Amino acid sequence: MSFWTLSNNELAKGDEASSHVASFKVIPDGTCAVAMIKEFVNDKDKQGNPFLKAVYKLADGEFKNREVIHKIKCFDAKASIADRSINMLKRIYDLTGQKPTHNDAPKDSDLMVFKGKILGVKIAEWNMVNHDGTMSEGNYISEVHPAAGFESVTGVKSEVVGRPSHLETAFSRNAVSGLPNDSSDIPF
């Protein structure tokens, strides 16, 4: 097989449609779509904290074929986050007709049963200010539902208002409370 033979066994064309990357704008907040679980594995964040990662590929709607990551933080140090995440995992088991095979945390081999399963998902937006003052934004899965009868809806892009700057942060930390009580020595 030639280097120029693609995964679909066709030869590379080099035209605009097949070589340029599409724009990947953030999916609007509140978008709902039917999605297929493409991957479900144990993962770790940059600090080494474990979580379960499900990758959903949207199967319908305006954002068909886009992928959204669902971080399920069953091992979070904050009990409320861990409890909600364990309930989310249990909901995914129930909605896909699966049952845990043991009482331990799921291993990758346990999560393989979800690959190819179809669910209805609701997508939310996240945004944050980075250390250098730039903005980062993206999406996450906020809800899962049965796929049967699930209606695809495009949400509304959330607007980031009042992005703090380093200057605003410094002033807010060192706020001036007004004039001193005895202002008789001020020359104006």
C-alpha positions in Angstrom: 0.0 0.0 0.0 1.3 3.4 -0.9 1.9 6.2 1.6 -0.6 8.3 -0.4 -3.4 5.7 0.1 -5.8 6.9 2.7 -7.6 4.9 5.4 -10.6 4.5 3.0 -8.3 3.0 0.3 -8.7 6.1 -1.9 -5.7 8.1 -3.1 -5.1 11.5 -1.5 -6.6 14.3 -3.6 -5.0 17.4 -2.0 -8.0 19.6 -2.6 -9.3 22.2 -0.2 -12.3 20.2 1.1 -10.2 17.2 2.1 -7.1 19.0 3.3 -8.3 22.1 5.3 -9.3 21.9 8.9 -12.9 23.0 9.7 -13.4 25.7 12.2 -14.0 24.3 15.7 -15.9 26.9 17.5 -17.4 26.2 20.9 -20.7 24.4 20.8 -23.4 26.8 22.2 -24.5 26.3 25.8 -27.6 24.2 26.1 -27.2 22.3 22.8 -28.8 18.9 22.9 -28.0 16.0 20.6 -28.0 12.3 20.2 -24.4 11.0 20.6 -22.5 7.8 20.5 -19.9 6.9 23.1 -16.7 6.6 21.1 -14.3 6.0 24.0 -14.7 5.5 27.8 -11.5 5.1 29.8 -9.7 6.0 33.1 -7.6 9.1 32.8 -5.7 11.7 34.9 -5.7 15.5 34.7 -2.5 17.6 34.6 -2.2 17.4 38.4 -2.4 13.6 38.3 -6.0 13.4 39.7 -7.9 10.4 38.3 -11.3 10.7 36.5 -13.3 8.7 34.0 -13.3 10.1 30.5 -16.1 9.5 28.0 -15.8 10.8 24.5 -19.1 11.4 22.8 -19.4 11.8 19.0 -22.6 13.8 18.2 -24.8 11.9 15.8 -27.3 14.6 14.8 -28.0 18.3 14.9 -26.0 21.3 13.7 -22.8 19.9 15.3 -23.0 16.4 13.9 -19.6 14.5 14.0 -18.1 16.9 16.6 -16.8 15.2 19.8 -17.3 16.4 23.4 -15.5 15.0 26.4 -17.4 14.0 29.5 -15.1 14.1 32.6 -16.7 12.0 35.4 -14.9 12.8 38.6 -15.8 9.8 40.7 -12.5 10.1 42.6 -12.7 13.8 43.4 -11.6 14.9 46.9 -14.7 17.0 47.3 -17.5 14.5 48.4 -20.3 16.4 46.6 -18.5 16.2 43.2 -17.5 12.5 43.7 -21.1 11.6 44.7 -22.7 13.4 41.8 -20.2 11.8 39.4 -20.8 8.3 40.8 -24.6 8.9 40.3 -23.8 10.0 36.7 -21.9 6.8 36.0 -24.7 4.8 37.5 -27.2 6.7 35.2 -25.0 5.8 32.2 -25.0 2.2 33.2 -28.8 2.2 33.6 -29.5 4.1 30.3 -27.4 1.8 28.3 -28.8 -1.4 29.9 -25.5 -2.3 31.6 -24.8 -3.5 35.1 -21.5 -3.2 37.1 -19.9 -6.6 37.3 -18.2 -5.9 40.7 -18.1 -3.4 43.6 -14.7 -1.8 42.8 -14.0 1.3 40.7 -14.3 0.5 37.0 -11.2 -0.5 35.1 -10.8 0.3 31.4 -12.0 -3.3 30.6 -15.2 -2.6 32.5 -15.8 0.6 30.6 -15.5 -1.0 27.2 -19.1 -2.1 27.3 -20.1 1.5 26.7 -18.3 1.9 23.4 -20.9 2.4 20.6 -23.8 3.0 23.0 -26.2 5.9 22.1 -27.5 8.5 24.5 -29.1 11.9 24.4 -26.7 14.5 25.8 -26.9 18.2 26.9 -23.8 20.2 26.3 -22.6 23.2 28.4 -19.8 25.7 27.9 -16.9 26.4 30.2 -14.5 29.4 30.1 -11.7 30.5 32.3 -9.0 33.1 32.5 -5.5 31.6 32.1 -2.5 32.7 34.2 -1.3 34.9 31.3 -4.6 36.7 31.1 -5.9 35.0 27.9 -9.2 33.1 27.8 -9.8 29.4 27.3 -13.1 28.0 26.5 -14.7 24.7 25.6 -17.5 22.3 26.2 -18.5 19.5 28.5 -21.4 17.1 28.9 -23.8 18.3 31.6 -26.7 15.8 31.2 -27.3 12.4 29.7 -30.8 11.0 28.7 -32.3 8.1 26.8 -31.7 8.4 23.1 -35.2 7.3 22.1 -37.2 10.4 21.3 -34.4 12.8 22.3 -34.8 16.1 20.4 -31.8 17.8 18.9 -31.7 21.5 19.8 -29.0 24.2 19.2 -28.3 26.2 22.4 -27.2 29.8 22.8 -23.6 30.9 23.0 -22.8 32.2 26.5 -21.2 35.6 26.7 -18.2 36.1 28.9 -18.7 39.4 30.7 -16.2 41.4 32.8 -13.1 39.5 32.1 -10.7 40.5 34.9 -7.3 41.9 34.2 -4.2 41.8 36.4 -4.8 45.6 37.1 -8.4 45.1 38.3 -7.3 42.2 40.4 -4.5 44.3 42.1 -7.0 47.1 42.8 -9.6 44.8 44.2 -7.1 43.2 46.5 -5.8 46.6 47.7 -9.0 48.7 47.6 -8.8 52.2 48.9 -11.6 52.8 51.4 -11.8 56.6 50.9 -10.3 59.5 52.7 -8.7 59.2 56.2 -10.9 60.3 59.1 -8.9 63.4 59.7 -8.5 65.0 56.3 -7.7 68.5 57.6 -4.1 68.3 56.4 -5.0 67.6 52.8 -4.1 70.8 50.8 -7.3 71.0 48.7 
